[in-house]
Amino acid sequence: MSQDHEKDDTPNNRRSFLTTATRLTMAGAVAPVIGLPASSAFAAPMQPVSGGAPTDEYLEASSQHALDALEGAYGTHKSQRRNHTKGIGAIGKFVGTSEAREYSRSQLFSGETIDVVARFSLAGGNPHAEDAERSPRGIGIQFRLPNGSLQHMTMLHTPMFFAKMPQTFIDKFLALTPDPATGKPDPARFKEFLKSHHDNDLQGHFLATVNPPVSYANSPFFGIHTFKFIGKDDKVTMVRWRFVPRDGEKNLTDEEMKNPPKEFLQTALFERVKRGPIHWDMIVSVGEPGDPVTNPTLLWPANRKEFRAGTLTLTDAMPQEQAPSYGINFDPLVMADGIEATDDPILQFRSPTYGLSYSRRLRDL
């Protein structure tokens, strides 16, 4: 795909539909194949991104298929991430609270000041994406704990994800793959995806009705998945977390959406850190029996018990090529003692997919 094609069709025909988020990771280069659930309505074999006859192979969810689908939709960009390609680096600190220590023995909540490396990004594989597009904003954070271990968090500005199973992720990017005859995605194909994958509905509605934030500093970020907090007595508590900006949440107005500057997120962040540190409060929700713990497309009730688990403070930002985050893959399964994963199929799928993505990125060097 030429750059001209990408500039022409991506913002209006493909990027406006994109509602996915991944990060690259070192862990695991190959995922086990996860078969397509029998209940899936998207039963017709889809075209492989390499062209040729349709094949049942792409009715299996594997890391290779996920990366092939992304590269088919966006092409590859030398030495850059396959997803969340456009980004900004940042550094700062995190301090946990005593209340969080009642639920988790993680050193993240020790009360000590913990160094962090972060990266803000736009979803999708287009490094020239417009900052006002209706797609998820993301943040990846690496917490460097006092004992030398690491804790990663990868979050979106949407409260939910768009896929409850890996196959939905793959099918979406196959549906966004340009038709060789036109150089653009087939609208009918994407319409069929929407009709057959209703796990996409909630995030799609959010992105269509909530304007993007004016700045990363004014954006909340949601952990999307359910995790386990492990206490000193090995007690397990199901939790979800979000980071709430102390600068306040602020979105572009409808008028600003009519003619927004193409590049404003990096400029806004650079200008904001010049005025002083940027703070987010980490808010943790405590699950109750019956709350969904393996489906990141569903929200928990708003009346769940919540507490402040810590404060993230970012003190500097820099272009991603010069940032410490450049070589980090924000695998959400990099977790220190005291926080554990659930059996969420999407969460489990992310780690090996990021690993393969990172290996392809290294291949470009």
Buried (B, 14 or more C-beta within 10 A) or exposed (E): BEEEBBEEBBBEBBBBBBBBBBBBBBBBBEBEBBEBEEEBEBEEEBBBBEEEEEEEEBBBBBBBBBBBBBBBBBBBBEEBBBBBBBBBBBBBBBBBBEEBBBBBBBBBBBEEEBBBBBBBBBBBBBBBBBBBBBBBBBBBBBBBBEEEBBBBBBBBBBBBBBBBBBBBBBBBBBBBBBEEEEBBBBEEBBEBBBEBBEBBEBBBEBBEEEBBBBBBBBBBBBBBBBBBBBBEEEEEBBBBBBBBBEBEEBBBEEEBEEEBEEBBBBEBBBEBBEEEBBBBBBBBBBBEEEBBBBBBBBBBEEEBEBBBBBBBBBEBBBEBEEBBBBEBBBBBBBBBBBBBBBEBBBBBBBBBBBBBBBBBBEEEE
